[in-house]
Amino acid sequence: MKIKRVELGKNNVRLSNMYYHIRKKIKRLIRTKKLRTRTHTEHIYPSFKTRHNKLKIGMNIGDETMTKEYKEYHPPEEIAFKLGSRGKIKELLKTNNWENLSNVFESGIKSYIEKYIPKYMISYANTEIEYGDLIIGVSDNGDLYGFPLTSGMQKNKFKKLKIWIMRSIIKTLKMALTEDEYSKYANIIIGKIQIEIDIFDKDDSLIDDGVESYITKYESEKEEYERTEKEITQKRTDWLKKIDRYKQAINTMTNEQSIRLEIIDYVKTTTESQLQLIGKTMKSNSERKINNFDVLRNNALARLENKEHITFAPKQISDEKDDPKNIAFWITAFRDAKVYNILKEKPESCNRSRPVCPYYKMFRDMRPMIKRMMDKNGSPGMKMAMLKIRFPGRLNLNNIKTENTENTETKDSGSFNNTNNNDDNNGILDIPLLRYIDKNNVIKYYVRELDLYGKPVTLSNWE
């Protein structure tokens, strides 16, 4: 397909390139003004505070409650596996240039913000509590580990982090409220949100370096796995050799001296009931009742003990194996019995999984590497941080007075803009329940509750 060209002055410019630049410029204009142009609402911003080294990495800050939800940071699994398997993490553990992974850390934090803000912002707003905290960088049992704070996140007073949070809040409110409700209540809700980030730039953490222990554990698990796999492989090889010994050609098997002695011993000791059981199991005709069993057995023994070379013509075995008068019957019954007993001895396969690359597991876990990440060969390394976002609860949002709110500045967030002062009920706002719309367009109303064990859970009206 030929691409048309258009004459623009002295230059020939492809239409596709021209359209590309136009679209790019339009997207840039929309992106810079989208909060204002879509809703026609001038937004205020949540309060934002930073603290330095008020807490310590590794300390416990208490259990989760109705007003506290913890999320421990883990890098994306696919990226962690790719970096670990290709030796990138091993190299970084030596050089400590963790800023090379800034894009990985930033995309991980951004995904956490986009994933968890909608759910917990809505659940706290629908629950009869004063406020609720979403804390990123803390494990479920309250241990503080933080997340890597890149230089890109810290630029321009954490502008990038603020934009991610604000966009997620705006997106959530647009989903949770109707257009009229949004213009009426959005700034009220946003004004009550508080953001706090704790920064840890001193290597005074309470956790130890776990890199060496991870590698040592991996080496021992790998050695144990290889030893077990070798033993099982050897057992299976021996087992297959046993089967092959009795599944070889009848003429070869019958005239092999050691096997001939086994056949004689089998014929001497086997009872009619045992013969029928083996025949039934192996689905052969030897399961039927045999008349004159002892006489027929003695005749077969006489021929076997004669040490004569026994040879069967083609198709002779299939024609004679069902008649006890023929020696082929006893030889095939012996082989069926042997194979049946060997099959019962089949060794189990290795049920242990192969040990996972330790560098992938360390990077995914993050805990063992924190000590090294914060200490760059004796000088300060990567900073760690804990992000706390405090959302208003139902008690904090109900019955908000709207009189003179345009000229009133709040302590946390500044003035409320575009607030309707002509509400019913003497200027009292009753903010509706916030709804969550999932990918299947199902409307849910998340709330915060305690389960049977007294632990806080976030449930929807569908659960």
Secondary structure by P-SEA (a helix, b strand, c coil): cbbbbbbcccbbbbaaaaaaaaaaaaaaaaaaccccccccccccccbbbbbccccccccccccccccbbbbbbbccaaaaaaaaaaaaaaaaaaacccccaaaaaaaaaaaaaaccaaaaaaaaaacccccccccccccccccccccccccccccccaaaaaaaaaaaaaaaaaaaccaaaaaccaaaaaaabbbbbbbbcccccccccaaaaaaaaaaaaaaaaaaaaaaaaaaaaaaaaaaaaaaccaaaaaacaaaaaaaaaaaacccaaaaaaaaaaacccccccccaaaaaaaaaaaaaacccccccccccccccccccccaaaaaaaaaaaaaaaaaaaccccccccccccaaaaaaaacccaaaaaaccccccccccbbbbbbbbccccccccccccccccccccccccccccccccccccccccbbbbbccccbbbbbbbbbccccbbbbbcccc
